[in-house]
Amino acid sequence: MTALTPRRTRILVGFTLVELLVVIAIIGVLVALLLPAVQAARESARNSQCKNSLKQIGLAMLNYESARKEFPSGGWGFRWMGDPDAGTGSRQPGGWIYQVAPYIEQAGVTFIGGGTKGQAKYDALAQQRSTIVPMFYCPSRRAPVPMPSVEMCFNSGNPEIEARTDYAANGGAVKVSTAGGPAPNADYTDCAGVYPNCAWDQSNDTINRFTGIVTARLGAKLRQVTDGASNTIMAGEKYLPQAFYETVSYKPYIVGTPNAADDNPGDNSSMYQGYDQDTVRWPSGDFDGGQPGGNLPLSDSVYGANPQTYSPAGQLSLGGPHTGGVNLVYADGSVHAIEFGVDPLAWNSLADRQDGNAYQP
């Protein structure tokens, strides 16, 4: 009689559909929890890079001051680019960024068009306008890419694209008004009246109103920072609505009409231009009727989604894309972040180099 051999049964091991859905849900929750931490870490790195750029800009300005015994001037006006043959200080039509370029290893910018005149210089300086320096872009805001050129210039041709800056010098707690600057001579090497007999804007008394570090044709001397270098803003992030990070105008361009550059007059021309709100801001603060006022620091999210509500005051203010506040470099070279809700009087004191008030960040 033959013995019966027991059948072996294969046991299949696997997930049921319910178990698989549970695992997927758990993974989704973990990713959702982890993603904000990753984003926060990336923003922290970008913020650190922004502060490092301001540190380098601050050191360049201090090195300039050490060599020239004054900070760089703001230039002649927003219709002038830097002139490689005009030297520095009040004689230089280009702005403070153009003047400190050699101190941040960008001396090549200041050589463009050197030794030329007339149309040759006019054409060469158009190349200057479009030269990008990544250090002047905050990585939390936008990539270092050029923007469309929309504003005409007296001593330079208009390239298709030009460089921008996310940082501005401190013009003081009182605004010294901006202007295009004097008309050029035939060679594009001077003003029509020949420096210093230029047709300067006489609508304000620049010397008496200037309380910051950089203004029209003038830069402060370090000895004039009587409130202390550690209590005075030298430069910082400029406020820019989110809607204008990568565009010049929200209005459609109409053939045969000028571009609507004035949609965003705080960021519509080259970083090398003369004195203007593209490169200089006027932080201030006060209490008017018990309410905080002035050109207080602004988050880029203010008016960000709707540029039609863009406040003109924002064109005068420092500000930035970071949630914690605005990054600043002081006249001693130190870098600090100041919260957007800073006390207005303290903010005003930081902007004014000589008001007798000292505010430690």
C-alpha positions in Angstrom: 0.0 0.0 0.0 1.5 3.3 -1.1 1.8 6.1 1.6 0.2 9.4 0.7 2.5 12.3 0.4 1.2 15.5 1.9 0.7 18.4 -0.7 2.8 21.5 -0.2 0.8 24.7 -0.3 2.5 27.9 -1.5 1.9 30.8 0.7 1.9 34.1 -1.2 3.3 37.1 0.7 2.3 40.7 -0.4 0.4 43.8 0.3 -3.3 44.1 0.1 -4.6 47.2 -1.7 -5.6 48.8 1.6 -2.1 48.3 3.0 -0.5 49.8 -0.2 -2.8 52.8 0.1 -1.9 53.3 3.7 1.9 53.2 2.9 1.4 55.7 0.1 -0.5 58.0 2.4 2.2 57.7 5.1 4.9 58.6 2.5 2.8 61.5 1.3 2.5 62.9 4.9 6.3 62.5 5.5 7.1 64.3 2.2 4.6 67.1 3.2 6.3 67.4 6.5 9.8 67.4 5.0 9.2 69.7 2.1 8.8 72.9 4.2 12.0 72.1 6.0 13.9 71.6 2.7 12.5 74.9 1.4 13.4 76.7 4.7 17.0 75.3 4.4 17.2 76.5 0.8 15.9 80.0 1.7 18.3 80.2 4.6 21.2 79.4 2.2 19.9 82.1 -0.3 19.6 84.6 2.6 23.1 83.9 3.6 24.3 84.4 0.1 22.5 87.7 0.0 24.1 88.9 3.2 27.5 87.8 1.8 27.0 89.9 -1.3 26.1 92.9 0.8 29.3 92.2 2.9 31.4 92.3 -0.3 29.6 95.5 -1.5 30.2 97.1 1.8 33.9 96.2 1.8 34.2 97.6 -1.7 32.6 100.9 -0.6 34.9 101.1 2.4 38.0 100.4 0.3 36.9 103.1 -2.1 36.5 105.5 0.8 39.9 104.5 2.1 41.5 105.3 -1.3 39.5 108.4 -2.1 38.8 109.8 1.3 35.0 109.8 0.5 32.3 107.3 -0.4 31.4 107.0 -4.1 29.1 109.7 -5.5 25.7 109.0 -7.0 26.5 110.4 -10.4 24.9 113.0 -12.5 21.4 111.6 -13.1 19.5 108.7 -14.5 20.2 109.5 -18.1 24.0 109.1 -17.7 26.1 105.9 -17.6 29.6 105.6 -16.3 32.4 107.3 -18.3 35.8 105.5 -18.2 37.6 108.8 -18.9 35.9 110.9 -16.2 37.6 109.7 -13.1 35.6 109.5 -9.8 33.7 111.7 -7.5 31.6 114.7 -8.7 33.3 114.6 -12.1 32.0 111.0 -12.8 28.5 110.9 -14.4 28.0 107.2 -13.6 26.7 106.0 -10.3 28.2 104.5 -7.2 28.1 100.9 -8.5 30.1 101.9 -11.6 32.7 103.6 -9.3 33.2 100.7 -6.9 33.4 98.1 -9.7 37.2 97.9 -9.6 37.0 97.1 -5.9 34.8 94.0 -6.5 37.0 92.6 -9.3 34.9 94.2 -12.0 37.4 96.7 -13.3 36.7 95.5 -16.9 33.4 97.3 -16.7 35.1 100.7 -16.1 37.4 100.2 -19.1 34.6 99.8 -21.7 34.8 102.7 -24.1 37.9 104.2 -22.6 39.8 106.6 -24.8 37.0 107.0 -27.4 34.7 109.9 -28.3 31.6 110.6 -30.2 29.6 107.7 -31.7 32.3 105.2 -30.8 31.9 106.0 -27.1 28.1 106.2 -27.4 28.0 102.7 -28.8 30.6 101.3 -26.4 28.8 102.4 -23.3 25.7 100.5 -24.5 27.8 97.3 -23.8 28.6 98.6 -20.3 24.9 98.9 -19.6 24.2 95.2 -20.2 27.2 93.8 -18.2 25.8 91.5 -15.5 27.4 91.2 -12.0 25.7 88.3 -10.1 26.8 89.8 -6.8 24.2 92.5 -7.2 21.3 90.1 -7.5 19.5 88.6 -4.4 19.1 84.9 -5.1 15.8 84.9 -3.1 14.4 87.4 -5.6 15.6 86.6 -9.1 18.3 85.1 -11.1 21.2 87.3 -12.4 19.8 87.8 -15.9 19.4 91.0 -17.9 16.1 92.9 -18.4 14.7 94.7 -21.4 16.2 98.2 -21.9 13.4 100.8 -21.9 14.9 104.1 -20.8 17.0 106.3 -23.1 20.4 107.6 -22.0 22.3 110.8 -22.9 25.8 109.3 -23.3 25.0 105.7 -24.2 23.1 103.8 -26.9 20.2 101.6 -25.9 21.0 97.9 -25.8 18.2 95.4 -26.1 18.9 94.2 -22.5 20.7 95.7 -19.5 21.9 94.8 -16.0 19.9 95.5 -12.9 20.7 95.7 -9.2 18.8 94.4 -6.1 20.8 96.6 -3.8 20.7 100.4 -3.3 22.9 102.9 -1.3 21.5 104.9 1.5 20.7 108.4 0.3 19.7 109.6 3.7 16.5 110.2 5.7 15.5 113.2 3.4 15.2 112.6 -0.3 17.4 114.7 -2.6 15.3 114.7 -5.8 16.4 112.9 -8.8 16.7 114.1 -12.4 18.0 113.0 -15.8 21.1 115.2 -15.5 22.5 117.7 -17.9 22.5 117.3 -21.7 25.8 115.9 -23.2 28.3 117.6 -25.5 28.9 116.4 -29.1 31.6 113.9 -28.1 29.5 112.3 -25.3 32.4 112.9 -22.9 31.0 115.8 -20.9 28.0 118.0 -20.4 27.1 120.6 -23.0 28.3 123.4 -20.8 31.5 121.5 -19.9 32.0 120.4 -16.3 31.4 122.0 -13.8 29.3 124.4 -15.8 26.6 121.9 -16.4 22.9 122.6 -16.3 22.4 121.0 -12.9 19.0 120.5 -11.4 18.6 123.4 -9.0 15.3 122.3 -7.4 17.0 121.4 -4.2 20.0 122.2 -2.0 21.9 118.9 -2.3 24.6 119.7 0.3 22.2 120.9 3.0 19.6 118.1 2.5 22.1 115.2 2.2 22.2 113.1 5.3 23.1 109.6 4.0 26.1 108.0 2.3 25.5 108.6 -1.4 23.7 111.4 -3.3 23.7 113.4 -6.5 27.4 114.1 -7.5 28.5 113.6 -3.8 29.6 110.9 -1.5 29.9 111.4 2.3 33.2 111.3 4.0 33.6 108.8 6.8 34.4 111.6 9.3 30.9 113.0 8.5 29.3 109.9 9.9 29.1 111.5 13.3 26.5 109.1 14.7 29.0 106.2 14.3 29.7 103.9 11.4 28.0 101.0 13.3 24.8 103.1 13.6 24.5 104.2 10.0 23.2 102.3 7.0 25.5 102.3 4.0 23.5 100.1 1.6 20.8 97.5 1.6 18.2 95.5 -0.4 15.9 97.8 -2.3 12.1 97.1 -2.3 10.8 95.6 -5.5 7.2 94.3 -5.9 7.1 90.6 -6.9 5.2 91.5 -10.1 8.3 93.2 -11.4 10.9 90.5 -10.6 11.2 89.5 -14.2 9.4 92.2 -16.1 9.6 95.9 -16.6 6.0 96.7 -17.3 2.7 95.1 -16.6 1.0 97.2 -19.4 1.0 95.7 -22.9 3.5 97.2 -25.3 1.9 99.1 -28.2 3.8 99.4 -31.4 4.8 102.9 -32.1 4.7 104.1 -28.5 7.4 104.1 -25.8 7.6 101.2 -23.4 5.8 101.9 -20.1 9.1 102.1 -18.2 7.4 104.2 -15.5 5.3 101.3 -14.4 8.3 100.5 -12.2 10.6 103.5 -12.0 12.6 102.0 -9.2 14.0 99.2 -11.4 13.8 100.4 -15.0 17.4 101.2 -15.9 21.0 99.9 -15.7 22.8 99.4 -12.4 25.6 101.7 -13.7 23.4 104.7 -14.2 23.8 108.0 -12.3 21.8 109.2 -9.3 18.3 107.7 -9.3 16.0 105.5 -7.2 17.1 102.4 -9.2 20.4 102.6 -7.2 19.7 104.9 -4.2 16.9 104.8 -1.7 15.9 107.1 1.2 14.9 105.2 4.3 13.0 107.4 6.8 10.5 107.0 9.6 8.2 109.2 11.7 5.0 109.2 13.6 2.3 111.4 11.9 -0.7 111.7 14.1 0.4 108.8 16.2 0.7 106.5 13.1 4.0 105.2 11.8 5.0 106.8 8.5 7.9 107.5 6.2 9.8 105.3 3.8 9.8 102.3 6.1 11.3 98.9 5.0 8.8 96.9 2.9 8.4 93.2 2.2 8.3 92.5 -1.5 4.9 90.8 -1.0 3.4 94.3 -0.4 1.6 95.3 -3.6 3.4 92.3 -5.0 0.5 90.5 -6.7 -1.2 93.6 -8.0 1.2 96.2 -9.5 -1.7 98.6 -10.3 -1.8 99.3 -6.5 2.0 99.9 -6.4 2.6 102.7 -3.9 4.9 105.5 -5.1 6.5 105.4 -1.7 7.8 102.0 -2.4 10.1 103.4 -5.0 11.9 105.2 -2.2 12.2 102.4 0.3 14.5 99.6 1.1 13.0 96.2 1.4 13.4 92.6 0.4 12.0 89.1 -0.3 13.0 87.5 3.0 10.3 86.9 5.7 12.6 88.0 8.5 13.3 91.5 7.3 15.6 93.5 5.1 19.3 92.9 4.9 21.6 95.9 5.4 25.3 96.7 5.4 26.4 99.4 7.8 29.2 102.0 7.4 31.5 99.8 9.5 31.1 96.9 7.1 28.9 94.8 9.3 25.7 93.2 7.9 22.4 92.9 9.8 18.8 92.1 9.1 16.2 94.6 10.4 12.6 93.5 10.8 9.9 95.1 8.6 8.2 96.3 11.8 11.2 98.3 13.0 10.4 101.4 15.1 10.1 104.3 12.6 12.2 106.7 14.7 15.0 104.1 15.0 14.8 103.5 11.3 15.1 107.2 10.6 18.1 107.4 12.8 19.8 104.5 11.0 19.4 106.4 7.7 20.7 109.8 9.0 24.4 109.8 9.6 24.4 112.9 11.7 21.1 113.4 13.6 22.7 112.7 17.0 20.8 109.5 17.6 22.5 106.2 17.8 20.6 103.0 17.3 22.3 99.6 17.8 20.9 96.9 15.6 
